[in-house]
Amino acid sequence: MLLFRKQHFANLFVFLDMKHIQLLSVFTLFFSFFVNSSFAQKEQKVDSVYLAGSSLGVIKNPVLEEISGLAFSHKHPNLIYVHTDSGGDPAVYLLDSMGKELGVIQLEGVKNRDWEDIAVGPGPGGKPYVFVAEIGDNAAIHGEICIIRFPEPNTLTAKTTVKPEVLRLTYPGGARDAETLMVDPISSDLFIVSKRDDKNSLYRVPQSAFSKGKSTLEKLHNLDFTSSVAGDIARDGSKILIKNYFTIYYWERKTGESIPQALQRVPKRLPYVPEPQGEAIGFNPSGNSFFTISEKRFNVNPTVYRYPKKR
């Protein structure tokens, strides 16, 4: 299977001047067609549970050109938490649902080696916490990854500083690259989905592991697709999203069903507005829409898209 790594696109772009952008765009469209065609026999047609996405706003701040995750607040209406990836500041940025910047939360005592996803879900005492996933590892060389958590702030300010908890994790069988973190609002378990294997793997760790500070992930099963870059579970636990660069996969969770059980069923495919490098997805609190944001690529600024649920 033909796979491109993120840094390959970046390195290629360094050597292109503006005269070649059109050629690259044609290549990108061809590559998208090739990949989607190769999956066509195995996948269902696009399902209309959610409607096509519409642009709500464009983010022009150069600090936010590498957004790799988004999650909606459980405390503050229309507030989105985002972060940047490899080498960015150890910070979580606050946006409204139109992409307008509202503030920043600085995280003390941690670094952003390669933050790749973010989630909001129940933490200690059932209170809403923000979870940041330090799980990017393009070359699979890091023996340890980590998940960082801190309670959602009660009030919003232009700049806040918190000292988060850190859970250090290892994979069974060696290092992996991953970009997807999900928190189950029913069990509070944390789930990671690998990225680079032909069939991505689902891993789990209970939040109780934070009390020890380290743990080994439990491998559950493989999914029937590759290149997962983001995911989310609806606030009520009833819906699940996982996306790669070309497709959004969707599951409806049955009453009494676990996340692993739900993900073993064949997913539906949802509408997707092509993004130059879309690595962020999340449900709004009611689950009646989901949002995506891309990193900046090919002079296309990160754009907030909203996909409403079909009535």
Number of C-alpha atoms within 10 A of each C-alpha: 7 7 10 10 11 10 10 9 13 12 10 10 16 8 8 12 8 10 8 11 14 11 11 15 13 11 12 13 11 12 13 15 12 13 14 14 11 13 11 11 9 10 15 13 12 15 14 13 16 21 17 16 19 15 15 13 18 16 22 15 10 10 12 20 19 23 25 28 34 32 28 29 23 21 15 15 12 14 23 26 21 24 28 25 22 17 12 17 17 21 21 22 21 25 20 17 19 18 20 16 17 15 17 20 19 18 21 12 11 15 15 19 17 21 30 30 34 33 28 30 27 22 21 12 6 10 12 19 20 24 27 27 25 27 27 25 22 17 11 13 11 15 12 18 23 19 23 20 22 18 18 19 16 8 8 15 12 11 12 15 11 14 13 19 18 21 20 19 20 18 16 12 7 11 18 25 21 29 29 31 29 29 29 23 20 15 13 18 19 20 23 24 28 25 25 22 15 15 16 19 22 21 21 20 18 15 16 14 15 18 10 10 14 17 18 15 19 16 17 13 15 19 19 16 19 21 24 27 27 31 32 30 26 25 23 12 21 19 18 23 24 25 26 21 19 18 19 20 20 23 20 16 18 13 8 8 11 14 25 15 13 17 21 13 13 14 21 18 22 21 18 20 16 14 19 19 23 25 26 30 30 29 24 23 20 11 17 14 18 23 23 26 29 26 23 21 17 15 9 16 21 27 22 21 25 26 22 18 14 11 7
